[in-house]
Amino acid sequence: MAQDRIIIFDTTLRDGEQSPGMSMNLEEKLMVAEALDTMGVDVIEAGFAMASNGDFESVHEIAKRTKNAVVCSLARAKPADIERAAEALKPAAQARIHTFISTSDIHLKYQFRLTKEEVLVIINDTVKLARKYTDNVEWSAMDATRSDKDYLCKAVETAIKAGATTVNIPDTVGYATPDDYGALIRHLKNSVPNIDKAVISTHCQNDLGLATANSLAAIMNGARQIECTINGIGERAGNTALEEVVMAIKTRHDLYNFATNIDTTHITRISRLVQNITGALVQVNKAIVGANAFAHESGIHQDGMLKNANTYEIMTPESIGLSKSNLVMGKHSGRHAFRERVLELGFDIGDNAFEEAFHRFKDLADKKKEIYDEDIIALLDNEARKEDPIQLESLHITCGTIGPQTAMLCLRVDGDVRRVTIEGNGPVDATFNAIMALVPHQAKLKLYQVSAITQGTDAQAEVTVRLENTEGQIVNGVGSNIDTVVASALAYINALCKLQSLRQRVSLSDR
């Protein structure tokens, strides 16, 4: 029996970025978009072009650079939104306009203040307008799972008749359960006369922890597109996690007779990329990509694993891009082995950058007994920041029970070397005070988070710093180093560079 293909629609750059504290700058969005395209995602929702000049620029640049995927921009059911989306998508080899309006009684009464008849007219007019710019138009019924079923059928029929090629049935507030969501998709399949002219799509929020289960129930009942995000990020409790639905389909092919275009060996790399950019670390027991997903501590489990991995693992670590043995490098490793590992981890860097990274790897290997993939990834991520306007030159800390705790800091800011010695309530506070003295700003620290990249007392620390500027814009900075205080300084500096970049883009857009 032939397998039906499930279209994977990734909205990490749109819905995922709407989460508080998870905004990305243009460079970061381009990195994620390239990784999604390489991974085999079918549709990349690059942003909401009407939301801001920054969002427009992101959609436009992603449209220019994406090689394989369809590039999509969200648009409200308003002519100005649709025209703005069309303008942003002009460079795309394949473009989609995704327009939406609510269909539930509660939304129409309290939010939109429109009658059902007025909404049907709006659906017809705006979908027709979108079709003037592209043959690939998606229409979404916001809050579909709390809508009257008969009215939802009319709205879907209207959208398809007007030219929608995909109709999305979102569980906008995460209200549905697998049984009733599957039944709703089946009802639409059986009740909308022109449903065969469009792809049915799912978009499930995770408020009740059912987003993945609901999406799988939908495809079992006729949906053929799943909207999802890397690591399940998104508004409130997040969205369906791409890695979960894709690996469920792949692992349980006996139950789900479907296929996707996703190269699953990219999952670990892109999961970590999104974590580093957003500062939203996944829980250790997160399905597929959590640190413990392939870890076994129980004696019974370990015994079974030693005899046959299939006893307690339903998928292989290699299938999601993990090495069978995470420990692969050491201080005696040469350039060839290091280059091969860098390529296996998904990095493609030039010769000069490679040489610098290799020397830093050797320095790290002299300090650490064991070098893990995560160490190399962190090293390469830090290497990529060499062109940032603020660079850490040196940091010396005096701390302990006999105070005061003091930071002697040297930064290079736009080429100028600046130095200061300053006290604080602990080494991290002293370091942050020193950075503020050398790079004055009014941003507020909203989050300081430390985690170990690998195990052991010599593990590199990964620090996330979240800053909010006076305009309420939030950025995340990430830094890693074998010294936790140095990692903290790198994270704070990374966040400041992002705020500077954000300010520059706003300044340019106001001209």
C-alpha positions as CSV (number, residue, x, y, z in Angstrom):
1,M,0.0,0.0,0.0
2,A,1.5,3.4,-1.1
3,Q,2.3,5.8,1.7
4,D,0.6,9.2,1.7
5,R,3.0,12.1,2.2
6,I,2.4,14.5,5.1
7,I,3.4,18.1,4.5
8,I,5.5,19.5,7.3
9,F,4.8,23.2,7.8
10,D,7.2,24.8,10.3
11,T,6.1,27.9,12.1
12,T,9.1,28.3,14.5
13,L,9.9,31.7,13.0
14,R,6.4,32.9,13.3
15,D,4.3,31.3,16.1
16,G,7.4,30.1,17.9
17,E,8.9,33.6,18.0
18,Q,5.7,35.0,19.4
19,S,6.6,33.4,22.8
20,P,7.7,36.0,25.4
21,G,11.5,36.2,25.3
22,M,12.0,34.1,22.2
23,S,12.4,36.9,19.6
24,M,15.1,36.4,17.0
25,N,17.1,38.9,15.0
26,L,17.5,38.7,11.3
27,E,20.8,36.8,11.3
28,E,19.3,34.2,13.7
29,K,16.1,33.8,11.6
30,L,18.2,33.2,8.5
31,M,20.3,30.5,10.3
32,V,17.1,28.7,11.4
33,A,15.5,29.0,8.0
34,E,18.5,27.6,6.3
35,A,18.6,24.7,8.7
36,L,14.9,24.0,8.2
37,D,15.4,24.1,4.4
38,T,18.3,21.7,4.6
39,M,16.3,19.4,6.9
40,G,13.6,19.0,4.3
41,V,10.7,21.1,5.8
42,D,8.1,21.6,3.1
43,V,6.8,25.0,4.1
44,I,8.6,27.6,6.2
45,E,6.3,30.2,7.8
46,A,8.9,33.0,7.8
47,G,6.9,35.6,9.7
48,F,4.0,38.0,9.8
49,A,5.1,40.7,7.2
50,M,2.6,43.3,8.4
51,A,3.6,43.0,12.0
52,S,6.7,45.2,11.7
53,N,9.4,46.4,9.3
54,G,11.7,43.8,10.9
55,D,9.3,41.0,10.2
56,F,8.9,42.2,6.6
57,E,12.6,42.2,6.2
58,S,12.9,38.7,7.6
59,V,10.3,37.2,5.3
60,H,11.9,39.0,2.3
61,E,15.4,37.8,3.1
62,I,14.3,34.2,3.8
63,A,12.3,34.3,0.6
64,K,15.5,35.3,-1.3
65,R,17.7,32.6,0.2
66,T,15.5,29.5,0.6
67,K,16.3,26.9,-2.0
68,N,13.7,24.1,-1.6
69,A,10.9,24.9,0.8
70,V,7.8,27.0,0.1
71,V,8.2,30.3,2.0
72,C,5.0,31.6,3.7
73,S,3.9,34.8,5.3
74,L,1.0,35.1,7.7
75,A,-1.6,37.8,7.0
76,R,-4.8,38.8,8.7
77,A,-8.0,38.8,6.5
78,K,-7.3,42.4,5.6
79,P,-6.2,43.7,2.1
80,A,-3.3,45.7,3.5
81,D,-1.9,42.6,5.3
82,I,-2.2,40.4,2.2
83,E,-0.6,43.0,0.0
84,R,2.3,43.4,2.4
85,A,2.8,39.7,2.6
86,A,2.8,39.5,-1.2
87,E,5.4,42.2,-1.4
88,A,7.7,40.5,1.2
89,L,7.4,37.1,-0.7
90,K,8.3,38.5,-4.1
91,P,11.8,37.0,-4.3
92,A,10.6,33.5,-3.3
93,A,10.9,30.6,-5.8
94,Q,7.8,29.2,-4.1
95,A,5.5,31.5,-2.1
96,R,2.4,31.0,0.0
97,I,0.2,33.6,1.6
98,H,-1.5,32.3,4.8
99,T,-4.5,34.4,5.8
100,F,-6.9,33.8,8.7
101,I,-10.0,34.9,10.6
102,S,-11.9,33.5,13.5
103,T,-15.0,31.3,13.1
104,S,-16.0,30.7,16.7
105,D,-19.0,32.4,18.3
106,I,-16.9,33.7,21.2
107,H,-14.3,35.3,19.0
108,L,-16.7,36.8,16.6
109,K,-18.8,38.3,19.4
110,Y,-16.1,39.7,21.7
111,Q,-13.0,40.1,19.5
112,F,-14.0,40.7,16.0
113,R,-17.6,42.0,16.5
114,L,-18.7,40.6,13.2
115,T,-21.7,38.5,12.2
116,K,-21.2,35.1,10.6
117,E,-22.5,36.3,7.3
118,E,-20.0,39.2,7.3
119,V,-17.1,36.8,8.0
120,L,-18.1,34.7,5.0
121,V,-17.9,37.7,2.8
122,I,-14.5,38.6,4.2
123,I,-13.2,35.1,3.7
124,N,-14.3,35.2,0.0
125,D,-12.9,38.6,-0.7
126,T,-9.5,38.2,1.0
127,V,-8.8,34.7,-0.3
128,K,-9.6,35.9,-3.8
129,L,-7.2,38.8,-3.3
130,A,-4.4,36.5,-2.1
131,R,-4.9,34.3,-5.2
132,K,-4.1,37.4,-7.4
133,Y,-0.5,37.2,-6.0
134,T,0.0,33.4,-5.7
135,D,-1.7,30.1,-6.6
136,N,-0.6,28.8,-3.2
137,V,-3.0,30.2,-0.6
138,E,-3.7,28.9,2.9
139,W,-6.7,29.9,4.9
140,S,-7.1,29.3,8.6
141,A,-10.2,29.2,10.7
142,M,-8.9,30.6,14.0
143,D,-10.4,28.9,17.1
144,A,-11.9,26.2,14.8
145,T,-12.3,23.6,17.5
146,R,-14.7,25.8,19.5
147,S,-16.7,26.8,16.3
148,D,-20.1,25.6,15.3
149,K,-19.5,22.6,13.0
150,D,-22.0,23.5,10.4
151,Y,-20.8,27.1,10.2
152,L,-17.2,25.9,10.1
153,C,-18.1,23.7,7.1
154,K,-19.6,26.8,5.3
155,A,-16.5,28.8,6.0
156,V,-14.2,26.1,4.7
157,E,-16.3,25.7,1.6
158,T,-16.2,29.4,1.0
159,A,-12.5,29.6,1.4
160,I,-11.9,26.7,-1.1
161,K,-14.4,28.1,-3.6
162,A,-12.5,31.5,-3.4
163,G,-9.2,29.7,-4.2
164,A,-7.6,28.4,-1.0
165,T,-5.5,25.4,-1.7
166,T,-4.9,24.6,2.0
167,V,-7.5,24.9,4.7
168,N,-6.1,24.9,8.3
169,I,-8.3,23.8,11.2
170,P,-6.4,25.2,14.2
171,D,-6.9,24.1,17.8
172,T,-6.0,27.7,18.7
173,V,-6.4,27.5,22.5
174,G,-5.4,23.9,22.9
175,Y,-8.9,22.8,23.8
176,A,-9.3,19.7,21.7
177,T,-8.7,16.0,22.6
178,P,-7.6,13.4,20.0
179,D,-11.0,11.9,19.8
180,D,-13.0,15.1,19.1
181,Y,-10.2,16.6,16.9
182,G,-10.1,13.5,14.8
183,A,-13.9,13.5,14.6
184,L,-13.9,17.2,13.5
185,I,-11.4,16.5,10.6
186,R,-13.5,13.5,9.6
187,H,-16.7,15.6,9.7
188,L,-15.1,18.2,7.4
189,K,-14.0,15.5,5.0
190,N,-17.5,14.1,4.8
191,S,-19.5,17.4,4.9
192,V,-17.7,20.0,2.8
193,P,-18.6,19.3,-0.9
194,N,-15.4,20.8,-2.4
195,I,-13.0,19.5,0.3
196,D,-11.1,17.4,-2.3
197,K,-9.8,20.6,-3.9
198,A,-7.7,21.5,-0.8
199,V,-5.2,20.0,1.7
200,I,-6.5,19.9,5.2
201,S,-4.0,21.2,7.7
202,T,-3.6,20.9,11.5
203,H,-2.3,23.5,13.9
204,C,-2.4,22.3,17.5
205,Q,-1.5,24.3,20.6
206,N,-0.3,22.3,23.6
207,D,-2.3,23.8,26.5
208,L,-3.5,20.4,27.6
209,G,-0.3,18.6,26.5
210,L,-2.2,17.0,23.6
211,A,-0.8,18.8,20.6
212,T,1.2,15.9,19.2
213,A,-1.6,13.4,19.9
214,N,-4.2,15.7,18.2
215,S,-2.0,16.2,15.1
216,L,-1.6,12.4,14.7
217,A,-5.3,11.9,15.2
218,A,-5.9,14.5,12.4
219,I,-3.8,12.8,9.8
220,M,-5.5,9.5,10.6
221,N,-8.8,11.2,9.7
222,G,-7.7,12.9,6.5
223,A,-5.5,15.8,7.3
224,R,-2.3,15.9,5.2
225,Q,-0.4,18.9,6.6
226,I,0.9,19.3,10.1
227,E,1.9,22.7,11.4
228,C,4.6,22.5,14.1
229,T,7.7,24.1,15.6
230,I,11.2,22.9,16.6
231,N,11.1,21.9,20.3
232,G,7.4,22.7,20.4
233,I,8.0,26.4,21.1
234,G,5.2,28.8,20.7
235,E,2.6,30.9,22.5
236,R,1.6,29.9,26.0
237,A,2.3,26.1,26.3
238,G,3.7,25.9,22.8
239,N,2.8,24.0,19.6
240,T,3.0,20.5,18.2
241,A,6.8,19.6,18.3
242,L,8.1,18.8,14.8
243,E,10.5,16.2,16.2
244,E,7.7,14.4,18.0
245,V,5.2,14.0,15.1
246,V,8.0,13.2,12.5
247,M,9.6,10.5,14.7
248,A,6.2,9.1,15.7
249,I,5.3,8.7,12.0
250,K,8.8,7.2,11.3
251,T,8.9,4.9,14.3
252,R,5.3,3.7,14.1
253,H,5.1,3.2,10.4
254,D,3.1,0.0,11.1
255,L,0.3,2.3,12.4
256,Y,0.9,5.5,10.4
257,N,1.2,4.6,6.7
258,F,2.6,8.0,6.0
259,A,6.0,9.5,5.0
260,T,7.5,13.0,5.4
261,N,10.3,14.7,3.6
262,I,12.3,15.3,6.8
263,D,15.9,14.1,7.1
264,T,15.6,13.2,10.8
265,T,19.4,13.1,11.3
266,H,19.2,16.9,11.4
267,I,16.9,17.0,14.4
268,T,19.4,17.2,17.2
269,R,21.4,19.9,15.5
270,I,18.4,22.2,14.8
271,S,17.0,21.6,18.2
272,R,20.2,22.8,19.8
273,L,20.4,25.7,17.4
274,V,16.9,26.9,18.4
275,Q,17.7,26.4,22.1
276,N,20.8,28.5,21.8
277,I,19.1,31.3,19.9
278,T,15.9,31.5,22.0
279,G,17.4,30.6,25.4
280,A,14.5,28.2,25.8
281,L,16.3,25.0,26.9
282,V,14.2,21.8,26.6
283,Q,13.5,19.8,29.8
284,V,15.9,16.8,30.2
285,N,13.1,14.3,29.8
286,K,11.7,16.0,26.7
287,A,10.7,13.4,24.0
288,I,13.3,12.9,21.2
289,V,15.6,15.8,22.0
290,G,15.9,15.9,25.8
291,A,19.2,15.0,27.4
292,N,17.7,11.9,29.0
293,A,15.9,10.7,25.9
294,F,18.6,8.1,25.2
295,A,20.0,7.7,28.7
296,H,19.5,4.6,30.8
297,E,20.2,4.5,34.6
298,S,18.0,1.6,35.8
299,G,20.0,-1.6,36.3
300,I,17.3,-3.6,34.5
301,H,17.3,-1.2,31.6
302,Q,21.1,-1.2,31.4
303,D,21.2,-5.0,31.4
304,G,18.7,-5.1,28.5
305,M,20.5,-2.4,26.6
306,L,23.8,-4.3,26.8
307,K,22.2,-7.4,25.5
308,N,20.1,-5.7,22.8
309,A,19.4,-2.0,22.4
310,N,15.9,-2.7,21.1
311,T,14.9,-3.9,24.5
312,Y,14.5,-0.3,25.7
313,E,15.1,2.0,22.7
314,I,12.3,2.2,20.1
315,M,14.5,4.4,17.8
316,T,18.3,4.8,17.5
317,P,20.2,7.9,18.6
318,E,21.7,8.0,15.1
319,S,18.3,8.5,13.6
320,I,18.0,11.9,15.1
321,G,21.7,12.9,14.5
322,L,23.2,11.8,17.8
323,S,26.5,9.8,17.7
324,K,26.4,6.3,19.0
325,S,29.2,7.3,21.3
326,N,29.1,11.0,22.3
327,L,32.7,10.9,23.3
328,V,34.6,11.2,20.0
329,M,37.5,13.7,20.4
330,G,40.5,14.4,22.6
331,K,43.7,16.4,22.7
332,H,45.5,13.9,20.4
333,S,42.9,14.2,17.7
334,G,44.2,15.7,14.5
335,R,42.8,18.2,12.0
336,H,41.3,15.6,9.7
337,A,39.3,14.0,12.5
338,F,38.2,17.4,13.8
339,R,37.1,18.5,10.4
340,E,35.1,15.3,9.8
341,R,33.4,15.7,13.2
342,V,32.6,19.4,12.4
343,L,30.9,18.3,9.1
344,E,29.0,15.5,10.8
345,L,27.6,18.0,13.3
346,G,26.2,20.1,10.4
347,F,28.8,23.0,10.3
348,D,30.4,24.1,7.0
349,I,33.1,26.7,7.8
350,G,35.9,28.2,5.8
351,D,39.6,27.4,6.1
352,N,40.5,30.4,8.3
353,A,37.5,29.8,10.6
354,F,38.4,26.1,10.8
355,E,42.0,26.8,11.8
356,E,40.8,29.2,14.6
357,A,38.2,26.6,15.8
358,F,40.8,23.8,15.7
359,H,43.2,25.8,17.9
360,R,40.4,26.6,20.3
361,F,39.5,22.9,20.4
362,K,43.1,22.0,21.3
363,D,43.1,24.6,24.1
364,L,39.8,23.2,25.4
365,A,41.2,19.6,25.1
366,D,44.2,20.6,27.3
367,K,41.7,21.8,30.0
368,K,39.1,19.0,29.7
369,K,39.8,15.2,29.8
370,E,36.9,14.4,27.6
371,I,35.5,16.4,24.6
372,Y,31.9,15.8,23.7
373,D,29.9,16.8,20.6
374,E,28.1,19.4,22.7
375,D,31.5,20.9,23.6
376,I,32.4,21.2,19.9
377,I,29.0,22.7,19.0
378,A,29.4,25.3,21.8
379,L,32.9,26.1,20.6
380,L,31.8,26.6,17.0
381,D,28.8,28.8,18.2
382,N,31.2,31.0,20.1
383,E,33.6,31.1,17.1
384,A,30.7,32.5,14.9
385,R,30.6,35.6,17.1
386,K,34.1,36.8,16.3
387,E,32.6,39.7,14.2
388,D,30.4,41.0,17.0
389,P,31.0,44.7,17.9
390,I,31.6,43.8,21.6
391,Q,34.4,41.2,22.3
392,L,35.6,39.9,25.6
393,E,39.4,40.4,25.8
394,S,40.1,39.3,29.4
395,L,38.3,38.7,32.7
396,H,39.9,38.2,36.1
397,I,37.8,37.5,39.2
398,T,38.5,37.8,42.9
399,C,35.9,35.9,44.9
400,G,35.4,33.6,47.9
401,T,34.4,34.0,51.5
402,I,36.9,36.8,52.0
403,G,35.5,39.7,50.0
404,P,35.1,41.9,48.3
405,Q,34.2,40.1,45.0
406,T,35.8,41.9,42.2
407,A,35.9,41.7,38.4
408,M,38.8,43.1,36.3
409,L,37.3,43.3,32.9
410,C,38.7,44.2,29.5
411,L,36.4,44.6,26.5
412,R,37.0,45.6,22.9
413,V,34.0,47.8,21.8
414,D,33.9,48.7,18.2
415,G,37.7,48.3,18.0
416,D,38.4,50.3,21.2
417,V,39.9,48.6,24.2
418,R,38.1,49.5,27.5
419,R,39.1,48.3,31.0
420,V,37.5,48.5,34.5
421,T,37.8,47.0,37.9
422,I,34.6,46.9,39.9
423,E,33.0,45.1,42.9
424,G,29.7,43.2,43.1
425,N,27.7,40.9,45.3
426,G,29.4,37.8,44.0
427,P,31.5,37.1,40.9
428,V,28.7,37.2,38.4
429,D,27.2,40.4,39.8
430,A,30.7,42.0,39.7
431,T,31.1,40.9,36.1
432,F,27.8,42.3,35.0
433,N,28.5,45.5,36.8
434,A,31.8,45.8,34.9
435,I,30.1,45.2,31.6
436,M,27.5,47.9,32.4
437,A,30.3,50.3,33.3
438,L,32.1,49.7,30.0
439,V,29.0,49.5,27.8
440,P,26.4,51.8,29.5
441,H,22.8,50.8,28.8
442,Q,19.4,50.8,30.5
443,A,18.4,47.2,29.7
444,K,17.0,45.1,32.5
445,L,18.2,41.6,33.3
446,K,15.1,39.4,33.1
447,L,16.7,35.9,33.3
448,Y,20.0,34.4,34.3
449,Q,20.2,30.7,33.7
450,V,23.1,28.2,34.0
451,S,23.3,24.7,32.8
452,A,26.1,22.2,32.2
453,I,26.6,21.2,28.5
454,T,28.0,17.8,29.5
455,Q,28.6,15.8,32.7
456,G,31.6,16.1,35.0
457,T,33.1,18.8,37.1
458,D,35.1,20.0,34.1
459,A,32.0,20.4,32.0
460,Q,31.5,23.6,30.0
461,A,28.8,25.8,31.4
462,E,26.1,27.2,29.1
463,V,24.6,30.5,30.4
464,T,21.5,32.2,29.1
465,V,21.0,35.9,29.8
466,R,17.7,37.6,28.9
467,L,17.6,41.4,28.6
468,E,14.7,43.8,28.1
469,N,15.3,47.3,26.7
470,T,13.3,50.4,27.5
471,E,10.9,49.8,24.6
472,G,10.0,46.4,26.0
473,Q,11.9,44.4,23.4
474,I,13.5,41.2,24.8
475,V,16.6,39.3,23.6
476,N,18.4,36.2,24.7
477,G,22.2,35.9,24.9
478,V,24.0,32.6,25.2
479,G,27.6,31.9,26.2
480,S,29.6,28.8,27.0
481,N,32.9,28.2,28.6
482,I,34.6,25.9,31.0
483,D,34.5,28.8,33.4
484,T,31.0,29.7,34.5
485,V,31.7,33.4,35.1
486,V,33.4,33.7,31.6
487,A,30.3,32.0,30.1
488,S,28.1,34.5,32.0
489,A,30.1,37.4,30.5
490,L,29.9,36.0,27.0
491,A,26.1,35.5,27.4
492,Y,25.6,39.1,28.6
493,I,27.8,40.5,25.8
494,N,25.9,38.4,23.2
495,A,22.6,39.8,24.5
496,L,24.0,43.4,24.3
497,C,25.1,42.8,20.7
498,K,21.6,41.7,19.8
499,L,20.1,44.7,21.4
500,Q,22.5,46.9,19.4
501,S,21.6,45.1,16.2
502,L,17.9,45.5,17.0
503,R,18.3,49.2,17.7
504,Q,20.2,49.7,14.4
505,R,17.4,47.9,12.4
506,V,14.7,50.0,14.0
507,S,16.7,53.2,13.3
508,L,17.1,52.2,9.6
509,S,13.5,51.4,9.2
510,D,12.4,54.8,10.6
511,R,14.4,56.7,7.9
